[in-house]
Amino acid sequence: EACGLLVYQIKVTQGDNGIDFIVTYKEKLILIQCKNIETSISVQTVQSFESAISRFSSDSLGIIFVKIIKDFYESDDDNYIELVDYKADSFNINSLLGENVSIINDLDSLYQSKDNSSYDTIITVDIGSNKQQIFAHSNILRARSTYFQNALSKNWAKKENQFFVLSQPYISALIFNIILKYLYCGMIELNDLDIDTILKLLVAVDELSIEELIDFIQDCLISSDFLETHSYKILNFIDTKSMFTKLKKSIFKTICKKPKVLFDHDEFINLKKDLLKLVIQHDDLDMKENEIWKYLIKWSKNHSEESLLELINYIRFYQFIPNEFMNEVWNHKNLLSEDLLKDIVHYFIDLKQEPKYDTSFIIWGNFTIKSDLIKREIALILTKLIDKTKDDASKGFKYKFTSLYNSYSDGWTPQSFHSKCNNQGPTIVITKIKNTTLLMGGYNPLDWNGNSQYKKTADSFLFIIDYKKISNCFTTYIKLDHIDQAIYCDNDCNPTFGEYDFFISQQKSLKYLPKFYNKIVNNCTYSLDSYEVFQISKIG
């Protein structure tokens, strides 16, 4: 199951221009619209299709569906439906229907045949003692690959004794036979191949311009555990093969999410400087800065001081905890410029001091938040709402979240809330709705000082988010014609947005009656488990 595909059910219906296959995949539906297929279908046709599907290994099955599910792997939506305008002739789906199923068997027999009399093409592969001649049919090669269309054209073809003669010295016989079987039969097996062979296969199908296999092999690697078990090898591979963009994006994503798969690898100290630089520059690298530093010092023992000094420029020293800096960096202070070292020390003594060198945001691995309700993923969503940005690529935090109030320990009285949250500047209030996975809250860009007064702002907002499925987040900013009533401050009230748009009572409940903010959930008084308040302060 290298491609991760398991089909539980297939339903076939007649579409306007072809046949629709409705596939149940991991309890989710995918609608595959197959054009250029005979639209009249019968029970026998459906049974033939299902019978044909059952003949294939998971890899071969994946080659049929991989283009449909390639964007489906990362969906968090249980009801996600992918609509694909799928060209049937790409994988010869016609041959899977009705009586034409036997064509695959015939082509497989032709591929397996040892009778050289029917071949008209000789391909010499590999070099030296491994050199081997492989026989094939030019018509099949032309039909299945743009590379062979050109190589066997009148302008390029070379003939000897009535045979087309081709040479592929950089492709091994093993690899070429895997590809040849696919060109004949539409079948490819990856389960028993090691990572080195799969990567060589990927290079070969790119050389031979077999586009569907380029995508398929990358998708199989991405959905397997190879990205974790062979991160070092794959990272070095994409360094010289940048054309495989899907694989490149996925290996960096894997390393950033689980950095130890690379940093604890036996070959880590041999990693190229430029590759290590790319890794530590990622905003979403889930590793604290002091850990990055320790691995960098370990790596430097196998590299020049010049290389180390270059990479030190990408260490975010201001994001160290002071005692970690003293314990782990101070012994190597000679590697830092005197000016930088002095500024870091001054910053640790007085955290309100503006750093001289750039520290515009906190990277993913360095961000911490003390909370019973939210983690980094939700905090990141909230920072983007504060900035009113939809930059999904950045994983850097431009704000610190400092815990001011937690109803578990601080109670539910307005007096307790105001004693801890007044004069603290911008805050985010977050409540947990009882017996649900929902968090509801609001952002106050001002403060909670004042008594019996509304405060004006156009930047406040309310939100509701499912902490089990954070993509389910709904937000509303204050209505522009009601910015004068965005925040309500009163010494006898807990956090209040608008009138009763968002009002936390001492009875451990949230009154939600939207008036000055747009509606994001049903009007109701919700019972609460708890609520928390965080001071929001901009970095740098």
N, C-alpha and C positions, 0 to 999 in steps of 0.2 A: 504494500500500500504506500509506495513512495510518493504518490501524488496526494495522498490523504483522502481519496474519493471513495465513498461507500454509498451506493444507490439502493434505497429501500423499495422504491416504487416508481414505475414509469407509466404515465397516462398519455395517450396519443389522441389528439383531436385535429379536425380539419380546419386549417386557417384559410385566410383569403388567398394567399399566394403559395401555399405549400402545406407543410405539416408542422403542428406544434407538439413538442414533447415536453410534458410537465414532469419534472424530475423531483422527487422528494430527497433532499440531501441534508442529512443530519437534522431531520424534522423541519426543514425549511424548504420552501418551494422555489424552484428555478424554472422559468418558462423559456424554452429554447425554440426560437422560430427558425425553421429550416426552409429556406427558399429553394426553388428549382427542383422540387421533388414532386412526383405525381401526387395530385391532391386526393384522388379517390383511394380510400383506405378501407380495410376490412379487419375483422377479428383475426384472420389469418396473417395479415400484414403486421399487426401489433404483436402477435405471438412470434412471428419470424424475427421481428426486431429484438424482442426480449430474449429470444433464443440466441441470436447473434451476440448480444451483449454478454450473455452468460459464458460464451466461449472464451472471452478475452481475460487475460490477467489484469490486475489492477492498473499496471502501467499502460497496457494497451487501451484499457477503458479510459484512462486519464487522457490519452492523446485525443480522444473524441471530445471530451468535455472540458479540457483544461482552459480553453479560451473563455468559456462561459464562467467558470468558477474562479478564474485567476484574481478577480477583484472581490471575490466573495469570501475569501478566507478571513479577512480582518474585520468583517462586518459584525457589529455588536447587536444588531437589530434582529430579534427573534422572528420578526415577520418580514424580513428583507426579501424582496423579489427582484431578481436580476432579469431584465429584458434584453435579449441579444439578437441582433440581426445576423444570423449565423449562416454562412455560405456552406451549403452542404458539400459542394465538390472539394472543399479544402481537405477533407479526410475521407472522401469517397463514401459518404453515408448511404448513397444510393446502393452500394454493394452490400449493405447490411439489411436491405429491405427485400421481402418476398423471395422469389426464386434466385435473385442475384447473390445471395449469401455464398453460394458455391464458388463464386469468382475468387474470393479470398483464398479458398483451398487450392484452386487451380494455380494462382500466382505463387502461393507458398511452394507448391510442387515444382513449379518452374524454377524458383529460386534454389530449391534443394537439389535439383537435377544435376547429375554429373556428366550429362551428355553435352559435350562441347560443340556439337555440330550445329546447334541452333543459335549459338552466340555470334555476335558480330563486333564485339568490343572487348579489347584487352586493356586492363588497367594495372599498371605496375605500381605497387605500394611499398612503403618502407625502404630502408637502405641496407647496404652491407649484407651480412649473412641472413638477415631477416627479410630481404627482398622477396616479394612474392607476386605472381601474376594472378589477377582475378578476372573471370570472364563474366560478361553481362550483355544485356540486350539494349541497344541504343535507343529504341523507341520508348522503353520504360524509363530510361534515365532522362531523356528529353522531357517526357511528360511530367516528371516528378521534381525536377530541379532546374532553376534558371541557370545555374552554373553549367550543367551538362547541355542545356539548350545552346549556350554559347560555345562551349568546348567542342561540341559535335556539329556545329554549323559549317556550312560550306567554306566560310572565310577562315575558320580556325582548325577544322578537323585535319588530323594527320592519319593516313592510311598506310598499312603495310600488309601485303598479301590478302587484300579484301577485308582486313580487320581495321576498325578504328583503334588507334593506339593512344593511350593517355598515361600520364605519370603523376603520381601523388607521393613523392618520397617522404613527406613529413607526416603522413597518416599511416599508422600501423595497420597490418592485416586484420587484427582483432577489431579495431575501431571501424575500419572500412566495411567489414562484413556486417557489423551491427547496423550501420547506415544503409547498406545495400538491402538488407532484409526489410528495413522500414520502407525503402523506395518500392520494393516489390509488393509487400503485403500490408503495409500500414501498421506494422507491429514493432514495438521496441520494448525490450526488457532492461530495467535498470536495477532491479532488486539485488542482483548478485554481483553488481559492479562496485569496486572500491572507489574512493573519492578521486584518486589520481586518474583512473580510467574515465570516470564521468566528466572530469574537467577537460581531458584530452578529447573526449567525444564532443563536448560543447564547442571547443575550438574548431574541430573538424566540420561540424554541421554549419558553423558560421562561414568557414572557408568555402563550403559547397553551396552556400546560400539556401539552406533549407529552413526557411523562416519559422515554420510552425514548430520545428524541433528546437530551435534556439529558445523560443518562449517556454516550450514544454520542459526542457531540461532545467532551465532556471527555476521554473515553478516547482519542480520536484525537489530540487536542492533546498529551496526556500521552505517548503512544507515538511522537510525531513529534519532530523536532528544534526545533520552535517554542519550546519552553521555554527553550532555550539561545539561539537566534537572536533571539528577541523577548522576552527576560526582562523588560526595562524596561516594555514595553507591557502584558504580561500581569499584571505586579505591580500596575501602576496600575489595570488593569481589575478585578482581584479586590478592590481596596481599596474600590470602590463597589458591587461585586456579590458580597457575602460569601456569598450563597446557594449559590455554586458551590464547595462545600467540597472536593471531590476535586481540582479545579484549584488551589485555594489551597494545599492541602497539598503538591501536587506541585511548584508553582513555588518554594516555600520550600525544599523538599528539593533541587531542582536548583541553586538559588543557593547553598545551604550546601555542596553537594558541589563546585560549580565557581563560586566567588564572582566570578571575573574576568568572567563573562558579564554581570554587572550592574555591577560596580565599574569596569570598563574601557569601559562603554557611553558613547557620546557624550553622552547625556542624563543621565548619572549626577548631575551637579552640580545638576540640576533636580528630583531625586527628593524627594518629600515627606518632611518630617522624621519623621512618624510611621511611614512605611514603612521608612525607614532604621533607625529605632529598633528596629522589629520584627526586622529582619535581624540587626543586631549583637547583639541579645539572645539569639539562638539558640545553644545550647550546642554544636551540631554544625557551626557555621560553620567551614569549613576554611581559616582565614586567621589568620596570626599577629597578635598584638595590635599590634605596631609597624606592620604594614601597614594594619590597620584605622585606626590613628591617622593615618597619612599620607593615606589616602583621606578621612578626616573633615575634615582641614585643607583638602584640595582642595575638598571639598563646601562648606565654610563660606564660601568666597569668594563664593558666590552666595546666601548666607543670612545672617540676622541673628546677632549675637554671642549673643543670648539663646537662639536655637535650638542653637547650638554648645555653649553651657554646659550645656544640658539633656542633650545626647547624651554629653558628656564623662563624665557620671555613670555611663555604662555601659561605659566603658573600664576594663579590668582592669590597672591600672598595675603591680601587684605581679607580673604574669606577663611583664613585659618582661625582657629581658636587660639588666643594668645599663648596658653601653656603648651599647645601642640607646636606652635612656631618655635618657642624656646627649646623644646625637647628635641625637635627633629630637624630644624633648619639652622639653628644658631651655630652648630658645629661646622656648618658649610657656608658660613656667612661670607667667606672670601669670594664666593661665586656671585654674590650680589653686589651691585654698585653701592658705594657709600651713601649716595643720595637716597636711593631706594630703601636701603636698610634703615636709615635714620627716619624716613617718612613712615615706614611700617611701624616702627617702635612708637613714634609719636601718636600714630593712629590707635594703637592698642592701649595707650595710656589714656587717650581722650577720644572715645568712639564718635563724638560729635564733630571731630575735626574732619574737614573735607580731604580725602586722599588726593595726593598730587598726581598719582598715576591712575589710569582708567580702571574703574570698577563699577560700570554702569548697571550691572545686574548680577544676581547670584545664580550660578549654574545649578542644574538639577540635583547633582550629588551633594552639593553644599547646603541646599535649602532644608531647613528643619522647621517644624511647626508643632507646638505643644497643644494638642487638641484631642478630645474624645470623639469629635464628630467628623472632622475632615482630615484628609491626607493631602499630599503634594498635588495629586492630579486635580483635585477640586480647587485647591488654592491657585493653581495655574490658570484655571478657567476664570476664576474671580479676578485675577490680576488683569486678564485680557478684557474683561467687562469694564473694569475701572478705566483702562486706556481706550475703551471703545474700539478695539482692534480685533481682526479675525485672522491674525497671523498664526496659522496652525503649525508652522515650521519651527518657530522658536520655542525652546524649553527653558529659557532663562527667566528668572524672577526679577522684576524691577522694584518689587516691594517686599518689605519685611512684615511678617505677621507676628505681633507680640500679644500673647494672651493677657487680657485684662480682667476677664470675668467668666466664671463658670458656675451655672446655677447649682450644680451638684455640691460644690463646696461653699459657694457664696450666697445661696438662697435665692428667693424670688422677690424680695422687697425692693421698691423703687429707691429707698434710701441707700441700700447696699449697692445697687447698680450705679447710682450717681456718685457715691463716694469713691468708686474705683474707676469710673469711665469719664467723669467730667475733666475738662482741661487736658484731654489726651489727643485732640485733633481728630483726623479721619478714622472711622471705625467700620468694621463689618460685623453685623449681628447675624447669628445663625441659630435656627431652632431645629429640633428633631421632632417631627410629628409622630405621636404615639401610634404604635402598632403598624407602622409603615416603614418603608425605606426612603422616605422623602425628607429632604432638608429644605427649609424655607427661610429666607433671610433678606437683608437689605444692606445697602452701602450708604453711609452718611459721610460725605466729603468734608463736613464742617466739624461740629463738636456737639456735645450733649449739654452744654452750659445753658442756663436761662430758666425762666419760670413762666409758664402760661404763655408761650410765644411760639409762633411759626418762624421757620428760617427758610431763606430763599437760596435755591441752587438748581441748576439745570443738569447736574451730574449725578444725582442720587438715583438708585435703581432698586427694584425688588427682584428676587429670583426664586425659583424652585428647581431642585435638582434631585435626581434619584441616585443615591450614593452607590447602589449596586450596578447602575448603568448610567454613567456620568454623561453619556451623549444625550440623554434625555434631560436637557436643561432649558428652562423657559425664563425669559427676562423681560422686564418692562422698566423703562426710564420714566421719570416724572413727566407728565404732560406739560408741554411748553406753555400752555395758558394757565398752569397752576404751579409754576415754579416758586411762587411766593409761599405756597403751603406744602413744600416738599418734606420738611422735617418739623415735628412738633416736640418741643422741650418743656418739661414740667417736672418739678421736684417730686411730685406725687405720682408720677407715671414711669413705668418701665419704657424701653425703647419704643418709639412711635413714629411711623412714617405716614404722612398725610393726616387725614382725620382718623378714620378707623381702617385705613388701607392696610395697615400692619400694626397691631397693638398687642403687646404681651402683657397679660394680666397676672396678678399675684396668685390667681387660682390655677396656675400652671396650664394656661391655655393661650391660644393665639386667635384674636378676633381679626378676620379678614373680610373687609367690606370695601372693595376698590371703588374709589371716587376720583382721586387726583392722579392715580396710576392706572394704566390699562389692566384689564383682568387677565390673570395667568392661570387661575385655578378657580374652582367653584367657591362662591361666597359661603363662608362657614365659620364657626368657632371650633378650632381644632385643639384637642388635648395634646399636650406636649410632654415629652420625656425630659428635656433639658434645653437650655440655650447657652450660647457662648458669645463673647464679644472680643474682637481683636483690634488692636491699634494697627493702622496701616501707615507705614512710613516708607517713603521713596528711597531707593538705594542711590548713593552718590550725590 
